Amino acid sequence: MVAIYIIALVAANLLVAHFGPWFSPINAFFLIALDLSLRDKLHERWAGNLWPKMGALIVSAAVISYLLNPASGQIALASVVAFGCAMFVDAFVYQKLIKKGWMVKTNGSNAAGAITDSLVFPTIAFGGFLPHIVAMQFAAKVLGGFVYSWILKK
C-alpha cells in the first residue's frame, strides 16, 4: 500500500506539472482519490504512528517528484502543503467516525480531506484561486474516493 500511495502521488504531481490545471480533475479522480482512500487503510494499520509515517510519505512523494522533474517544484510544494493539511483534516474526521462502518468513515473523511486538498493545492500550484478547478477536483475526489473505498473494502 505504501508503494502504491507514493507512486500515485508522484504520478499525479508529474502529470499535472506536464499538462497543467485542466488535467487536475482527472488526477483527482484516478490518483488523488486513491491516495485519500489508501490513507484511511494506513490510518487503521498505523493507529498510533499515523502522523510521522504519513508525513514521511507525503514529503517523500514531493521529493521524488522534484528529483524526477525539477520543473515540477511548484507542484511538489503545493502537493506537500495541500496533502499535509488534508491529512490532518482527514484523520480528525476519520477519528470522529471511527465507530462507524468502513464506507461511512472513509467517505466522510475523504470528503473532508478532498475539500481541503481541493482548496489548497490549485491555489498554490497555479498561483491563484480557481473556483472551477476547485469544484471539479472536489467532485472527482469524492466520486473517485467512493469507488476506491468500495474496492478497498473488499
Secondary structure, DSSP 8 states (H G I E B T S, - for coil): -HHHHHHHHHHHHHHHHHH-GGGHHHHIIIIIHHHHHHHHHHHHHHGGGHHHHHHHHHHHHHHHHHHH-GGGHHHHHHHHHHHHHHHHHHHHHHHHTTTS-HHHHHHHHHHHHHHHHHHHHHHHHSSS--HHHHHHHHHHHHHHHHHHHHHHH-
